[in-house]
Amino acid sequence: MKTTGGTDDQKRRAAEAAVEAVEDGMVVGLGTGSTTAFAIRAIGDLVADGVDVRGVPTSFASRELARECDIPLVDLDDVDGIDVAIDGADQVAGDALVKGGGAAHAREKVVDAFADRFL
C-alpha cells in the first residue's frame, strides 16, 4: 500500500485537475482533507466567475471552507443526485483508494457513493 501524502503543489494540481470536470449547473460533493481544500477554493473561483454550482459538504470543515468561498450549499436530502464528488485519499492499494478513519469518513462514503462520478 502506498501512502499518497504529496506536497502541497501536488495536492493543488490534483485538486485543480478534478475541478476541471465541474460544469455549470452541477451538484458537487465536497470531500474532506488537505487536497480537497484546494478543490473547494478552486470551485469558489468558478462560482465567483459566475458558474452555477451547489456543494454538498462531507464535514464541518468542508462546509465552513465552502461558505468562506461563497459556494452555495445544499443538504444531501435536498438533491436528486450528485453529479461529481471530489475527495482525496490517504493511501492507494492497486486500484483501491483508502481513506483515513477520521470523523467525516462515513459521510464521505455516502456522498461519494451517491455521486454519478467520483474524482
C-alpha positions in Angstrom: 0.0 0.0 0.0 1.4 3.4 -1.0 0.8 6.4 1.2 -0.2 9.3 -1.0 1.0 12.2 1.2 2.3 14.5 -1.5 3.5 18.1 -1.5 1.0 21.0 -1.4 1.9 21.7 -5.0 1.0 18.1 -6.0 -2.2 18.2 -4.0 -3.2 21.6 -5.5 -2.6 20.3 -9.1 -4.6 17.1 -8.4 -7.5 19.2 -7.0 -7.4 21.7 -9.8 -7.4 18.8 -12.4 -10.5 17.3 -10.7 -12.3 20.7 -10.7 -11.9 20.8 -14.5 -14.8 18.3 -14.5 -17.1 20.8 -12.7 -19.6 22.4 -15.1 -22.4 25.0 -14.8 -25.5 23.6 -13.0 -23.7 20.7 -11.2 -24.2 19.5 -7.7 -20.7 18.7 -6.3 -19.8 16.5 -3.4 -17.1 18.4 -1.3 -14.8 15.9 0.4 -12.7 16.5 3.4 -8.9 17.0 3.8 -6.0 19.0 2.6 -6.3 18.1 -1.1 -10.0 18.7 -1.2 -9.5 22.1 0.4 -7.6 23.1 -2.8 -10.6 21.9 -4.8 -13.1 23.8 -2.7 -11.1 27.0 -3.2 -11.0 26.4 -7.0 -14.7 25.8 -7.1 -15.1 29.0 -5.2 -13.2 30.7 -8.0 -15.7 29.2 -10.5 -18.6 30.5 -8.5 -17.0 33.9 -8.4 -16.8 33.8 -12.2 -20.5 33.1 -12.5 -20.6 29.3 -12.7 -23.8 27.9 -11.0 -22.6 25.1 -8.7 -24.1 23.8 -5.5 -22.0 21.9 -3.0 -22.8 19.0 -0.6 -20.1 19.1 2.1 -18.9 16.0 3.9 -17.8 17.6 7.0 -17.9 20.7 9.2 -14.5 21.8 7.9 -15.6 21.4 4.2 -18.8 23.3 4.9 -17.0 26.2 6.6 -14.4 26.5 3.8 -17.2 26.3 1.1 -19.0 29.1 2.9 -15.8 31.2 3.0 -15.6 30.7 -0.7 -19.3 31.6 -1.3 -20.2 28.2 -2.7 -24.0 27.7 -2.3 -24.6 24.6 -0.2 -27.4 22.0 -0.1 -28.1 19.0 2.0 -27.9 15.6 0.6 -31.6 15.1 1.3 -32.5 18.1 -0.8 -30.9 16.9 -4.1 -31.8 14.1 -6.5 -28.2 13.3 -7.1 -24.6 14.5 -7.1 -23.0 15.0 -10.5 -19.4 14.7 -9.3 -17.8 14.2 -5.9 -14.2 15.3 -5.2 -12.2 13.8 -2.4 -8.7 12.8 -1.6 -7.3 9.5 -0.4 -4.7 8.7 2.3 -3.4 5.6 0.6 -3.6 3.8 -2.7 -3.7 0.0 -2.9 -3.8 -1.1 -6.5 -7.0 0.4 -7.9 -8.4 1.0 -4.4 -8.3 4.3 -2.6 -8.1 4.1 1.2 -9.5 6.9 3.3 -8.4 7.5 6.9 -10.8 6.8 9.7 -11.5 10.5 10.5 -14.7 11.9 11.8 -16.1 12.6 8.3 -15.4 9.1 7.0 -19.0 7.8 6.9 -20.4 10.9 5.4 -17.6 11.0 2.8 -18.5 7.4 1.7 -22.2 8.2 1.5 -21.7 11.3 -0.6 -19.1 9.6 -2.8 -21.5 6.6 -3.4 -24.4 9.0 -4.2 -22.3 10.7 -7.0 -22.5 9.8 -10.7 -18.8 10.4 -10.9 -16.1 10.3 -8.2 -12.7 12.1 -8.6 
